[in-house]
Amino acid sequence: MTDNGQTGAMNSDGRDHLSKTEISKDAVQAGAEAAIGTVSEVATIVTGAVKQVAGALGGLATELFEIRDASKRAMERHVDPSDDQG
């Protein structure tokens, strides 16, 4: 490794002399870093979406419980004239 943190040797005009293997390794590394960043971004999006779906389903369940309870109360208060005959 050189004094400036580079792995390749430099010639007198300041250009790197990297081997094909080094160039390939750098390309694979950059590709892997890009892929990992994208996976992280997608995971964040998916996590947020799952959280929103869970919230929406929780809200639906609450509404269904409230509807059930209101229906029970209405049935208890309902007077059916046919119930008195019989």
Secondary structure by P-SEA (a helix, b strand, c coil): cccccccccccccccccccaaaaaaaaaaaaaaaaaaaaaaaaaaaaaaaaaaaaaaaaaaaaaaaaaaaaaaaaaaccccccccc
